[in-house]
Amino acid sequence: MIPLDVESFLTASEEQDIVDAIKLAEKNTSGEIRVHIENTSKNHVEERALEVFSVLKMHNTKNRNGVLIYVAVDDHKFSIYGDQGINKVVPDNFWDETKDIIQKHFRNGNFKQGLVDGIIHAGEALKAHFPIEDDDTNELTNTISKG
């Protein structure tokens, strides 16, 4: 495996493309999407994703419809964590489908496109189940967080 780290995982331009994808995905939904990148999860990737979800206070959204895409670059692992509001309404296999979309690109080293496509896919589900509200505000920042 090729060693990676947070700083070499994405270029500044690729990071901006991901932020733009988040803005696009959130345009027609009250849902919130975040991406967090760090070198290693230090434990099970799903457990770490839940920890980061909590640290980023993503559970504080009005409809509990936040989605975190967590990437541990040196571990070559990622996880998607959806809050209880979104998990109640998406099909059981939805996150597996989203992971497959991302994984297909990651296998080819196309990390940006994997994240963009995963974000857009999650955004479609959020739009279907949590359409934009008249009083909607962007509850969470769209920037990529790093650990």
Residue pairs with C-beta under 8 A, 6 or more apart in sequence:
1 76
2 109
3 74
4 73
4 74
4 76
5 39
5 73
5 74
6 37
6 38
6 39
6 73
6 146
6 147
9 37
9 71
9 73
9 111
10 18
10 37
10 111
10 112
10 144
14 111
14 112
15 144
17 112
17 116
18 35
18 112
18 115
18 116
18 119
18 144
19 142
19 143
19 144
21 115
21 116
21 119
21 120
22 33
22 34
22 35
22 119
22 142
23 142
24 120
24 123
25 33
25 119
25 120
25 122
25 123
25 124
25 126
25 127
26 32
26 33
26 123
26 126
26 138
26 142
27 132
28 127
28 131
28 132
29 65
29 123
29 126
29 127
29 130
29 131
29 132
30 61
30 62
30 63
30 65
30 126
30 130
30 131
30 132
30 133
30 136
31 61
31 63
31 65
31 66
31 67
31 86
31 122
31 123
31 126
31 127
31 129
31 130
32 58
32 61
32 65
32 66
32 67
32 138
32 139
32 140
33 66
33 67
33 68
33 69
33 119
33 122
33 123
33 126
33 142
34 56
34 58
34 66
34 67
34 68
34 69
34 140
34 141
34 142
34 145
35 68
35 69
35 70
35 71
35 115
35 119
35 144
35 145
36 52
36 56
36 68
36 69
36 70
36 71
36 144
36 145
36 146
36 147
37 71
37 73
37 144
37 145
37 146
37 147
38 52
38 71
38 72
38 73
38 146
38 147
39 72
39 73
39 74
39 75
39 147
40 72
40 74
40 75
41 47
41 48
41 49
41 70
41 72
41 75
41 77
42 48
45 70
45 72
45 75
45 77
45 78
45 79
46 79
46 81
48 70
48 72
48 79
49 68
49 70
49 79
49 80
49 81
50 81
52 68
52 70
52 145
52 147
53 59
53 66
53 68
53 70
53 81
53 83
56 68
56 140
56 145
57 140
58 66
58 68
58 83
58 140
59 66
59 83
60 139
61 83
61 85
61 139
61 140
62 139
63 85
63 130
64 83
64 84
64 85
64 86
65 82
65 83
65 85
65 86
65 126
65 129
65 130
66 82
66 83
66 86
66 139
66 140
67 80
67 81
67 82
67 83
67 86
67 122
67 126
68 80
68 81
68 82
69 78
69 79
69 80
69 102
69 115
69 118
69 119
69 122
70 78
70 79
70 80
70 81
71 77
71 78
71 111
71 115
72 78
78 99
78 102
78 106
80 95
80 98
80 99
80 102
80 118
80 122
82 90
82 95
82 122
85 130
86 125
86 126
86 129
86 130
89 129
90 125
90 129
94 125
97 121
98 118
98 121
98 122
99 118
101 114
101 117
101 118
101 121
102 114
102 115
102 117
102 118
103 114
104 114
105 111
105 113
105 114
105 117
106 114
